[in-house]
Amino acid sequence: MAGIIIQQGHRLFSINGIPDHLHILISMNPKQAPSDLMYHIKKSSSRWINEKGLVPGKFSWQEGFGAFSYGKSQIPDLVRYIENQEEHHRKKTFYDEYLEFLKVFEVEYNEQYLFKPID
């Protein structure tokens, strides 16, 4: 994924995830929309995961994604947060945290369009 992000002209600060989600902190190149970048990341990474047989059955990402803006001074804290995903989500599920993000950033949403938690 790092190669895809860099190839698309963006600067990668951090990437990490756990089984039900992934966080990527980048400085976006304004020549590309976030949805276009996510299309390339999902398409290429899905193909790679399936070619390598890294999961049983066929892997695919859920539809959609969340993108939030932060200031330059927040980068060190965000990198630490991303690097500590496993520990962080022992206390709070990603679903609960994502709802908090939507509320804090005042994003209107319909619950039927939110991602489906992994059982």
A tleap script that builds the chain and sets N, CA, C and O, in Angstrom:
source leaprc.protein.ff14SB
mol = sequence {
  NMET ALA GLY ILE ILE ILE GLN GLN GLY HIE
  ARG LEU PHE SER ILE ASN GLY ILE PRO ASP
  HIE LEU HIE ILE LEU ILE SER MET ASN PRO
  LYS GLN ALA PRO SER ASP LEU MET TYR HIE
  ILE LYS LYS SER SER SER ARG TRP ILE ASN
  GLU LYS GLY LEU VAL PRO GLY LYS PHE SER
  TRP GLN GLU GLY PHE GLY ALA PHE SER TYR
  GLY LYS SER GLN ILE PRO ASP LEU VAL ARG
  TYR ILE GLU ASN GLN GLU GLU HIE HIE ARG
  LYS LYS THR PHE TYR ASP GLU TYR LEU GLU
  PHE LEU LYS VAL PHE GLU VAL GLU TYR ASN
  GLU GLN TYR LEU PHE LYS PRO ILE CASP
}
set mol.1.N position { 0.815 -1.193 0.000 }
set mol.1.CA position { 0.000 0.000 0.000 }
set mol.1.C position { 0.862 1.262 0.000 }
set mol.1.O position { 0.521 2.262 -0.631 }
set mol.2.N position { 1.962 1.198 0.705 }
set mol.2.CA position { 2.848 2.356 0.739 }
set mol.2.C position { 3.294 2.714 -0.672 }
set mol.2.O position { 3.330 3.888 -1.040 }
set mol.3.N position { 3.631 1.703 -1.454 }
set mol.3.CA position { 4.064 1.950 -2.825 }
set mol.3.C position { 2.973 2.584 -3.668 }
set mol.3.O position { 3.251 3.462 -4.485 }
set mol.4.N position { 1.748 2.155 -3.481 }
set mol.4.CA position { 0.617 2.724 -4.222 }
set mol.4.C position { 0.452 4.194 -3.868 }
set mol.4.O position { 0.285 5.040 -4.746 }
set mol.5.N position { 0.499 4.488 -2.581 }
set mol.5.CA position { 0.317 5.868 -2.104 }
set mol.5.C position { 1.401 6.776 -2.667 }
set mol.5.O position { 1.115 7.867 -3.159 }
set mol.6.N position { 2.638 6.321 -2.592 }
set mol.6.CA position { 3.759 7.116 -3.094 }
set mol.6.C position { 3.685 7.251 -4.613 }
set mol.6.O position { 3.920 8.331 -5.155 }
set mol.7.N position { 3.360 6.154 -5.299 }
set mol.7.CA position { 3.241 6.178 -6.762 }
set mol.7.C position { 2.165 7.173 -7.204 }
set mol.7.O position { 2.285 7.791 -8.262 }
set mol.8.N position { 1.133 7.324 -6.408 }
set mol.8.CA position { 0.052 8.249 -6.742 }
set mol.8.C position { 0.402 9.702 -6.388 }
set mol.8.O position { -0.400 10.605 -6.625 }
set mol.9.N position { 1.591 9.930 -5.825 }
set mol.9.CA position { 2.076 11.284 -5.585 }
set mol.9.C position { 1.766 11.852 -4.214 }
set mol.9.O position { 1.731 13.071 -4.044 }
set mol.10.N position { 1.540 10.988 -3.230 }
set mol.10.CA position { 1.221 11.448 -1.879 }
set mol.10.C position { 2.372 11.122 -0.935 }
set mol.10.O position { 3.225 10.291 -1.247 }
set mol.11.N position { 2.391 11.785 0.225 }
set mol.11.CA position { 3.413 11.512 1.230 }
set mol.11.C position { 2.798 10.677 2.348 }
set mol.11.O position { 1.817 11.085 2.968 }
set mol.12.N position { 3.373 9.517 2.599 }
set mol.12.CA position { 2.888 8.611 3.630 }
set mol.12.C position { 3.605 8.894 4.944 }
set mol.12.O position { 4.833 8.954 4.991 }
set mol.13.N position { 2.825 9.069 6.011 }
set mol.13.CA position { 3.386 9.245 7.350 }
set mol.13.C position { 3.285 7.954 8.159 }
set mol.13.O position { 4.231 7.574 8.848 }
set mol.14.N position { 2.138 7.282 8.075 }
set mol.14.CA position { 1.940 6.075 8.865 }
set mol.14.C position { 0.807 5.245 8.278 }
set mol.14.O position { -0.142 5.775 7.700 }
set mol.15.N position { 0.929 3.927 8.439 }
set mol.15.CA position { -0.124 3.012 8.016 }
set mol.15.C position { -0.098 1.823 8.979 }
set mol.15.O position { 0.961 1.265 9.267 }
set mol.16.N position { -1.270 1.450 9.465 }
set mol.16.CA position { -1.375 0.306 10.369 }
set mol.16.C position { -2.844 -0.054 10.506 }
set mol.16.O position { -3.726 0.771 10.271 }
set mol.17.N position { -3.086 -1.276 10.882 }
set mol.17.CA position { -4.463 -1.689 11.059 }
set mol.17.C position { -4.584 -2.937 11.886 }
set mol.17.O position { -3.595 -3.526 12.322 }
set mol.18.N position { -5.816 -3.325 12.091 }
set mol.18.CA position { -6.155 -4.568 12.760 }
set mol.18.C position { -7.172 -5.263 11.859 }
set mol.18.O position { -7.537 -4.702 10.826 }
set mol.19.N position { -7.643 -6.460 12.206 }
set mol.19.CA position { -8.467 -7.215 11.256 }
set mol.19.C position { -9.683 -6.496 10.673 }
set mol.19.O position { -10.088 -6.810 9.553 }
set mol.20.N position { -10.279 -5.545 11.392 }
set mol.20.CA position { -11.502 -4.945 10.850 }
set mol.20.C position { -11.336 -3.553 10.258 }
set mol.20.O position { -12.315 -2.976 9.784 }
set mol.21.N position { -10.125 -2.992 10.269 }
set mol.21.CA position { -9.939 -1.680 9.644 }
set mol.21.C position { -8.465 -1.324 9.530 }
set mol.21.O position { -7.586 -1.977 10.094 }
set mol.22.N position { -8.242 -0.272 8.783 }
set mol.22.CA position { -6.891 0.200 8.503 }
set mol.22.C position { -6.879 1.724 8.613 }
set mol.22.O position { -7.817 2.392 8.177 }
set mol.23.N position { -5.809 2.269 9.199 }
set mol.23.CA position { -5.619 3.715 9.242 }
set mol.23.C position { -4.423 4.065 8.369 }
set mol.23.O position { -3.399 3.382 8.397 }
set mol.24.N position { -4.561 5.127 7.601 }
set mol.24.CA position { -3.472 5.628 6.766 }
set mol.24.C position { -3.392 7.133 6.996 }
set mol.24.O position { -4.389 7.838 6.842 }
set mol.25.N position { -2.216 7.626 7.363 }
set mol.25.CA position { -2.009 9.064 7.520 }
set mol.25.C position { -1.104 9.523 6.386 }
set mol.25.O position { 0.054 9.119 6.285 }
set mol.26.N position { -1.659 10.371 5.543 }
set mol.26.CA position { -0.898 10.870 4.395 }
set mol.26.C position { -1.091 12.367 4.250 }
set mol.26.O position { -2.036 12.948 4.784 }
set mol.27.N position { -0.183 12.968 3.526 }
set mol.27.CA position { -0.351 14.331 3.046 }
set mol.27.C position { -0.794 14.177 1.593 }
set mol.27.O position { -0.040 13.702 0.745 }
set mol.28.N position { -2.024 14.586 1.328 }
set mol.28.CA position { -2.617 14.381 -0.006 }
set mol.28.C position { -2.048 15.348 -1.034 }
set mol.28.O position { -1.894 16.541 -0.774 }
set mol.29.N position { -1.745 14.812 -2.192 }
set mol.29.CA position { -1.429 15.629 -3.353 }
set mol.29.C position { -2.771 16.188 -3.850 }
set mol.29.O position { -3.680 15.409 -4.135 }
set mol.30.N position { -2.916 17.501 -3.960 }
set mol.30.CA position { -4.212 18.068 -4.344 }
set mol.30.C position { -4.650 17.738 -5.772 }
set mol.30.O position { -5.770 18.063 -6.166 }
set mol.31.N position { -3.787 17.103 -6.538 }
set mol.31.CA position { -4.152 16.740 -7.911 }
set mol.31.C position { -5.023 15.493 -7.980 }
set mol.31.O position { -5.492 15.131 -9.059 }
set mol.32.N position { -5.250 14.827 -6.839 }
set mol.32.CA position { -6.042 13.607 -6.843 }
set mol.32.C position { -7.067 13.652 -5.709 }
set mol.32.O position { -6.751 14.068 -4.594 }
set mol.33.N position { -8.264 13.231 -5.996 }
set mol.33.CA position { -9.326 13.169 -4.990 }
set mol.33.C position { -9.090 11.967 -4.073 }
set mol.33.O position { -8.577 10.940 -4.517 }
set mol.34.N position { -9.459 12.090 -2.801 }
set mol.34.CA position { -9.321 10.940 -1.894 }
set mol.34.C position { -10.012 9.674 -2.422 }
set mol.34.O position { -9.489 8.572 -2.262 }
set mol.35.N position { -11.173 9.828 -3.043 }
set mol.35.CA position { -11.877 8.648 -3.557 }
set mol.35.C position { -11.075 7.953 -4.658 }
set mol.35.O position { -11.104 6.726 -4.753 }
set mol.36.N position { -10.364 8.708 -5.486 }
set mol.36.CA position { -9.522 8.095 -6.523 }
set mol.36.C position { -8.353 7.334 -5.901 }
set mol.36.O position { -8.022 6.229 -6.331 }
set mol.37.N position { -7.733 7.934 -4.887 }
set mol.37.CA position { -6.632 7.242 -4.209 }
set mol.37.C position { -7.127 5.963 -3.567 }
set mol.37.O position { -6.481 4.924 -3.696 }
set mol.38.N position { -8.264 6.010 -2.873 }
set mol.38.CA position { -8.796 4.815 -2.221 }
set mol.38.C position { -9.155 3.740 -3.242 }
set mol.38.O position { -8.991 2.551 -2.970 }
set mol.39.N position { -9.638 4.139 -4.400 }
set mol.39.CA position { -9.918 3.175 -5.468 }
set mol.39.C position { -8.646 2.397 -5.814 }
set mol.39.O position { -8.669 1.169 -5.898 }
set mol.40.N position { -7.541 3.114 -6.013 }
set mol.40.CA position { -6.277 2.468 -6.382 }
set mol.40.C position { -5.750 1.584 -5.249 }
set mol.40.O position { -5.277 0.474 -5.493 }
set mol.41.N position { -5.833 2.078 -4.012 }
set mol.41.CA position { -5.356 1.295 -2.867 }
set mol.41.C position { -6.158 0.006 -2.739 }
set mol.41.O position { -5.585 -1.077 -2.618 }
set mol.42.N position { -7.478 0.121 -2.765 }
set mol.42.CA position { -8.322 -1.061 -2.587 }
set mol.42.C position { -8.165 -2.057 -3.741 }
set mol.42.O position { -8.060 -3.264 -3.519 }
set mol.43.N position { -8.151 -1.550 -4.952 }
set mol.43.CA position { -8.034 -2.434 -6.115 }
set mol.43.C position { -6.710 -3.197 -6.099 }
set mol.43.O position { -6.684 -4.422 -6.223 }
set mol.44.N position { -5.626 -2.463 -5.946 }
set mol.44.CA position { -4.303 -3.096 -5.998 }
set mol.44.C position { -4.051 -4.010 -4.804 }
set mol.44.O position { -3.503 -5.100 -4.966 }
set mol.45.N position { -4.440 -3.582 -3.617 }
set mol.45.CA position { -4.184 -4.410 -2.436 }
set mol.45.C position { -5.067 -5.655 -2.430 }
set mol.45.O position { -4.615 -6.721 -2.010 }
set mol.46.N position { -6.305 -5.547 -2.884 }
set mol.46.CA position { -7.179 -6.727 -2.970 }
set mol.46.C position { -6.582 -7.752 -3.927 }
set mol.46.O position { -6.527 -8.944 -3.625 }
set mol.47.N position { -6.140 -7.274 -5.076 }
set mol.47.CA position { -5.543 -8.181 -6.060 }
set mol.47.C position { -4.311 -8.871 -5.468 }
set mol.47.O position { -4.146 -10.081 -5.620 }
set mol.48.N position { -3.449 -8.107 -4.794 }
set mol.48.CA position { -2.224 -8.661 -4.204 }
set mol.48.C position { -2.558 -9.689 -3.121 }
set mol.48.O position { -1.977 -10.774 -3.100 }
set mol.49.N position { -3.488 -9.358 -2.223 }
set mol.49.CA position { -3.889 -10.277 -1.147 }
set mol.49.C position { -4.432 -11.579 -1.736 }
set mol.49.O position { -4.107 -12.665 -1.253 }
set mol.50.N position { -5.249 -11.470 -2.766 }
set mol.50.CA position { -5.829 -12.675 -3.382 }
set mol.50.C position { -4.793 -13.484 -4.156 }
set mol.50.O position { -4.815 -14.714 -4.121 }
set mol.51.N position { -3.890 -12.805 -4.849 }
set mol.51.CA position { -2.838 -13.533 -5.583 }
set mol.51.C position { -1.921 -14.295 -4.630 }
set mol.51.O position { -1.461 -15.391 -4.950 }
set mol.52.N position { -1.658 -13.715 -3.461 }
set mol.52.CA position { -0.775 -14.343 -2.470 }
set mol.52.C position { -1.515 -15.367 -1.606 }
set mol.52.O position { -0.884 -16.113 -0.857 }
set mol.53.N position { -2.833 -15.407 -1.705 }
set mol.53.CA position { -3.617 -16.340 -0.904 }
set mol.53.C position { -3.501 -16.081 0.590 }
set mol.53.O position { -3.427 -17.022 1.380 }
set mol.54.N position { -3.485 -14.818 0.979 }
set mol.54.CA position { -3.258 -14.459 2.380 }
set mol.54.C position { -4.475 -14.653 3.279 }
set mol.54.O position { -4.353 -14.633 4.504 }
set mol.55.N position { -5.633 -14.837 2.682 }
set mol.55.CA position { -6.849 -15.089 3.467 }
set mol.55.C position { -7.603 -16.236 2.806 }
set mol.55.O position { -7.496 -16.452 1.599 }
set mol.56.N position { -8.374 -16.973 3.619 }
set mol.56.CA position { -9.195 -18.020 2.999 }
set mol.56.C position { -10.301 -17.383 2.168 }
set mol.56.O position { -10.870 -16.368 2.571 }
set mol.57.N position { -10.607 -17.958 1.031 }
set mol.57.CA position { -11.639 -17.385 0.169 }
set mol.57.C position { -11.134 -16.152 -0.543 }
set mol.57.O position { -9.930 -15.901 -0.610 }
set mol.58.N position { -12.069 -15.385 -1.074 }
set mol.58.CA position { -11.714 -14.172 -1.823 }
set mol.58.C position { -11.811 -12.954 -0.913 }
set mol.58.O position { -12.835 -12.726 -0.268 }
set mol.59.N position { -10.722 -12.168 -0.868 }
set mol.59.CA position { -10.693 -10.952 -0.067 }
set mol.59.C position { -11.255 -9.785 -0.871 }
set mol.59.O position { -10.990 -9.656 -2.066 }
set mol.60.N position { -12.029 -8.945 -0.206 }
set mol.60.CA position { -12.441 -7.667 -0.800 }
set mol.60.C position { -12.690 -6.683 0.330 }
set mol.60.O position { -13.115 -7.059 1.422 }
set mol.61.N position { -12.421 -5.429 0.048 }
set mol.61.CA position { -12.684 -4.360 1.007 }
set mol.61.C position { -14.167 -4.046 1.003 }
set mol.61.O position { -14.851 -4.247 0.000 }
set mol.62.N position { -14.661 -3.552 2.130 }
set mol.62.CA position { -16.036 -3.055 2.151 }
set mol.62.C position { -16.094 -1.786 1.315 }
set mol.62.O position { -15.071 -1.151 1.061 }
set mol.63.N position { -17.295 -1.425 0.890 }
set mol.63.CA position { -17.458 -0.178 0.143 }
set mol.63.C position { -17.220 0.998 1.079 }
set mol.63.O position { -17.420 0.903 2.290 }
set mol.64.N position { -16.794 2.094 0.498 }
set mol.64.CA position { -16.650 3.330 1.251 }
set mol.64.C position { -15.374 3.423 2.057 }
set mol.64.O position { -14.580 2.484 2.122 }
set mol.65.N position { -15.199 4.591 2.673 }
set mol.65.CA position { -14.044 4.875 3.524 }
set mol.65.C position { -14.337 6.172 4.256 }
set mol.65.O position { -15.273 6.891 3.906 }
set mol.66.N position { -13.549 6.467 5.256 }
set mol.66.CA position { -13.643 7.745 5.958 }
set mol.66.C position { -12.358 8.509 5.759 }
set mol.66.O position { -11.276 7.923 5.799 }
set mol.67.N position { -12.456 9.805 5.545 }
set mol.67.CA position { -11.279 10.655 5.392 }
set mol.67.C position { -11.486 11.904 6.246 }
set mol.67.O position { -12.525 12.560 6.168 }
set mol.68.N position { -10.494 12.216 7.051 }
set mol.68.CA position { -10.589 13.345 7.968 }
set mol.68.C position { -9.337 14.198 7.838 }
set mol.68.O position { -8.253 13.676 7.580 }
set mol.69.N position { -9.481 15.503 8.014 }
set mol.69.CA position { -8.351 16.431 7.911 }
set mol.69.C position { -7.815 16.778 9.289 }
set mol.69.O position { -8.569 16.948 10.247 }
set mol.70.N position { -6.514 16.877 9.364 }
set mol.70.CA position { -5.843 17.263 10.596 }
set mol.70.C position { -4.770 18.282 10.273 }
set mol.70.O position { -4.374 18.421 9.115 }
set mol.71.N position { -4.296 18.995 11.277 }
set mol.71.CA position { -3.245 19.985 11.095 }
set mol.71.C position { -1.863 19.363 11.218 }
set mol.71.O position { -1.700 18.293 11.804 }
set mol.72.N position { -0.880 20.040 10.663 }
set mol.72.CA position { 0.499 19.560 10.675 }
set mol.72.C position { 1.002 19.292 12.093 }
set mol.72.O position { 1.738 18.331 12.319 }
set mol.73.N position { 0.613 20.131 13.042 }
set mol.73.CA position { 1.085 19.963 14.416 }
set mol.73.C position { 0.524 18.694 15.066 }
set mol.73.O position { 1.045 18.258 16.093 }
set mol.74.N position { -0.505 18.104 14.504 }
set mol.74.CA position { -1.122 16.902 15.069 }
set mol.74.C position { -0.487 15.606 14.558 }
set mol.74.O position { -0.806 14.523 15.050 }
set mol.75.N position { 0.402 15.712 13.583 }
set mol.75.CA position { 0.988 14.520 12.959 }
set mol.75.C position { 1.653 13.582 13.961 }
set mol.75.O position { 1.378 12.383 13.915 }
set mol.76.N position { 2.513 14.057 14.864 }
set mol.76.CA position { 3.151 13.102 15.800 }
set mol.76.C position { 2.141 12.317 16.644 }
set mol.76.O position { 2.315 11.115 16.847 }
set mol.77.N position { 1.102 12.973 17.130 }
set mol.77.CA position { 0.078 12.276 17.920 }
set mol.77.C position { -0.688 11.272 17.067 }
set mol.77.O position { -1.006 10.177 17.530 }
set mol.78.N position { -0.985 11.640 15.829 }
set mol.78.CA position { -1.706 10.729 14.937 }
set mol.78.C position { -0.866 9.499 14.590 }
set mol.78.O position { -1.388 8.386 14.518 }
set mol.79.N position { 0.418 9.700 14.380 }
set mol.79.CA position { 1.308 8.571 14.085 }
set mol.79.C position { 1.321 7.613 15.278 }
set mol.79.O position { 1.234 6.399 15.091 }
set mol.80.N position { 1.428 8.142 16.499 }
set mol.80.CA position { 1.406 7.290 17.694 }
set mol.80.C position { 0.077 6.536 17.794 }
set mol.80.O position { 0.050 5.344 18.099 }
set mol.81.N position { -1.014 7.241 17.536 }
set mol.81.CA position { -2.340 6.619 17.577 }
set mol.81.C position { -2.421 5.469 16.569 }
set mol.81.O position { -2.904 4.387 16.904 }
set mol.82.N position { -1.958 5.691 15.355 }
set mol.82.CA position { -2.009 4.666 14.316 }
set mol.82.C position { -1.109 3.483 14.668 }
set mol.82.O position { -1.485 2.330 14.457 }
set mol.83.N position { 0.057 3.763 15.195 }
set mol.83.CA position { 0.985 2.690 15.552 }
set mol.83.C position { 0.469 1.824 16.702 }
set mol.83.O position { 0.899 0.681 16.852 }
set mol.84.N position { -0.438 2.351 17.508 }
set mol.84.CA position { -0.938 1.631 18.682 }
set mol.84.C position { -2.375 1.148 18.519 }
set mol.84.O position { -3.122 1.101 19.496 }
set mol.85.N position { -2.769 0.792 17.315 }
set mol.85.CA position { -4.146 0.378 17.053 }
set mol.85.C position { -4.593 -0.822 17.885 }
set mol.85.O position { -5.689 -0.816 18.446 }
set mol.86.N position { -3.762 -1.832 17.963 }
set mol.86.CA position { -4.167 -3.043 18.666 }
set mol.86.C position { -4.479 -2.740 20.129 }
set mol.86.O position { -5.511 -3.160 20.652 }
set mol.87.N position { -3.593 -2.021 20.774 }
set mol.87.CA position { -3.801 -1.654 22.182 }
set mol.87.C position { -5.016 -0.731 22.337 }
set mol.87.O position { -5.832 -0.907 23.242 }
set mol.88.N position { -5.119 0.236 21.454 }
set mol.88.CA position { -6.205 1.218 21.511 }
set mol.88.C position { -7.575 0.535 21.421 }
set mol.88.O position { -8.498 0.899 22.149 }
set mol.89.N position { -7.705 -0.441 20.538 }
set mol.89.CA position { -9.010 -1.061 20.316 }
set mol.89.C position { -9.346 -2.180 21.299 }
set mol.89.O position { -10.376 -2.839 21.164 }
set mol.90.N position { -8.495 -2.390 22.268 }
set mol.90.CA position { -8.885 -3.254 23.386 }
set mol.90.C position { -9.895 -2.519 24.265 }
set mol.90.O position { -10.698 -3.141 24.960 }
set mol.91.N position { -9.842 -1.189 24.223 }
set mol.91.CA position { -10.705 -0.364 25.070 }
set mol.91.C position { -11.970 0.094 24.350 }
set mol.91.O position { -13.000 0.302 24.991 }
set mol.92.N position { -11.909 0.249 23.065 }
set mol.92.CA position { -13.044 0.778 22.306 }
set mol.92.C position { -13.066 0.141 20.926 }
set mol.92.O position { -12.034 0.050 20.261 }
set mol.93.N position { -14.246 -0.302 20.492 }
set mol.93.CA position { -14.340 -0.903 19.163 }
set mol.93.C position { -14.156 0.165 18.096 }
set mol.93.O position { -14.385 1.353 18.327 }
set mol.94.N position { -13.738 -0.288 16.929 }
set mol.94.CA position { -13.597 0.664 15.834 }
set mol.94.C position { -14.948 1.267 15.470 }
set mol.94.O position { -15.037 2.458 15.173 }
set mol.95.N position { -15.988 0.460 15.491 }
set mol.95.CA position { -17.328 0.968 15.153 }
set mol.95.C position { -17.704 2.131 16.073 }
set mol.95.O position { -18.155 3.172 15.595 }
set mol.96.N position { -17.526 1.967 17.372 }
set mol.96.CA position { -17.843 3.039 18.324 }
set mol.96.C position { -16.961 4.264 18.084 }
set mol.96.O position { -17.426 5.402 18.140 }
set mol.97.N position { -15.701 4.011 17.821 }
set mol.97.CA position { -14.784 5.120 17.576 }
set mol.97.C position { -15.138 5.867 16.287 }
set mol.97.O position { -15.076 7.095 16.229 }
set mol.98.N position { -15.508 5.109 15.266 }
set mol.98.CA position { -15.863 5.737 13.990 }
set mol.98.C position { -17.091 6.627 14.151 }
set mol.98.O position { -17.145 7.719 13.586 }
set mol.99.N position { -18.073 6.166 14.917 }
set mol.99.CA position { -19.247 7.010 15.184 }
set mol.99.C position { -18.833 8.292 15.900 }
set mol.99.O position { -19.373 9.363 15.624 }
set mol.100.N position { -17.878 8.184 16.817 }
set mol.100.CA position { -17.360 9.384 17.498 }
set mol.100.C position { -16.713 10.339 16.494 }
set mol.100.O position { -16.952 11.546 16.541 }
set mol.101.N position { -15.891 9.800 15.582 }
set mol.101.CA position { -15.262 10.637 14.553 }
set mol.101.C position { -16.330 11.390 13.757 }
set mol.101.O position { -16.217 12.597 13.545 }
set mol.102.N position { -17.351 10.683 13.327 }
set mol.102.CA position { -18.410 11.315 12.537 }
set mol.102.C position { -19.078 12.437 13.317 }
set mol.102.O position { -19.389 13.484 12.749 }
set mol.103.N position { -19.299 12.236 14.591 }
set mol.103.CA position { -19.937 13.268 15.420 }
set mol.103.C position { -19.008 14.447 15.653 }
set mol.103.O position { -19.420 15.599 15.520 }
set mol.104.N position { -17.751 14.167 16.001 }
set mol.104.CA position { -16.779 15.240 16.255 }
set mol.104.C position { -16.575 16.108 15.009 }
set mol.104.O position { -16.480 17.331 15.104 }
set mol.105.N position { -16.511 15.460 13.842 }
set mol.105.CA position { -16.294 16.183 12.591 }
set mol.105.C position { -17.609 16.664 11.960 }
set mol.105.O position { -17.621 17.205 10.855 }
set mol.106.N position { -18.717 16.452 12.690 }
set mol.106.CA position { -20.044 16.905 12.259 }
set mol.106.C position { -20.399 16.399 10.864 }
set mol.106.O position { -20.870 17.154 10.014 }
set mol.107.N position { -20.164 15.109 10.648 }
set mol.107.CA position { -20.488 14.467 9.382 }
set mol.107.C position { -21.871 13.835 9.511 }
set mol.107.O position { -22.097 12.992 10.379 }
set mol.108.N position { -22.780 14.241 8.655 }
set mol.108.CA position { -24.097 13.613 8.649 }
set mol.108.C position { -23.963 12.225 8.044 }
set mol.108.O position { -23.223 12.025 7.080 }
set mol.109.N position { -24.685 11.265 8.617 }
set mol.109.CA position { -24.592 9.903 8.118 }
set mol.109.C position { -25.903 9.165 8.364 }
set mol.109.O position { -26.715 9.553 9.204 }
set mol.110.N position { -26.078 8.100 7.613 }
set mol.110.CA position { -27.205 7.199 7.778 }
set mol.110.C position { -26.605 5.859 8.185 }
set mol.110.O position { -25.765 5.317 7.467 }
set mol.111.N position { -27.022 5.323 9.315 }
set mol.111.CA position { -26.409 4.096 9.835 }
set mol.111.C position { -26.457 2.932 8.852 }
set mol.111.O position { -25.595 2.055 8.897 }
set mol.112.N position { -27.448 2.910 7.964 }
set mol.112.CA position { -27.521 1.791 7.018 }
set mol.112.C position { -26.347 1.788 6.050 }
set mol.112.O position { -26.075 0.768 5.416 }
set mol.113.N position { -25.640 2.923 5.922 }
set mol.113.CA position { -24.502 2.999 5.005 }
set mol.113.C position { -23.155 2.863 5.704 }
set mol.113.O position { -22.113 2.943 5.053 }
set mol.114.N position { -23.160 2.659 7.022 }
set mol.114.CA position { -21.906 2.469 7.723 }
set mol.114.C position { -21.373 1.060 7.465 }
set mol.114.O position { -22.121 0.160 7.082 }
set mol.115.N position { -20.082 0.888 7.680 }
set mol.115.CA position { -19.491 -0.429 7.461 }
set mol.115.C position { -20.144 -1.455 8.384 }
set mol.115.O position { -20.758 -1.114 9.394 }
set mol.116.N position { -19.994 -2.682 8.014 }
set mol.116.CA position { -20.554 -3.786 8.791 }
set mol.116.C position { -19.470 -4.347 9.709 }
set mol.116.O position { -18.439 -4.808 9.218 }
set mol.117.N position { -19.675 -4.320 11.030 }
set mol.117.CA position { -18.659 -4.872 11.945 }
set mol.117.C position { -18.422 -6.357 11.677 }
set mol.117.O position { -19.342 -7.082 11.299 }
set mol.118.N position { -17.181 -6.802 11.876 }
set mol.118.CA position { -16.841 -8.206 11.732 }
set mol.118.C position { -17.293 -8.920 12.988 }
set mol.118.O position { -16.995 -8.478 14.098 }
set mol.119.N position { -18.002 -10.010 12.825 }
set mol.119.CA position { -18.480 -10.773 13.989 }
set mol.119.C position { -17.402 -11.672 14.537 }
set mol.119.O position { -17.630 -12.384 15.515 }
savepdb mol mol.pdb
quit
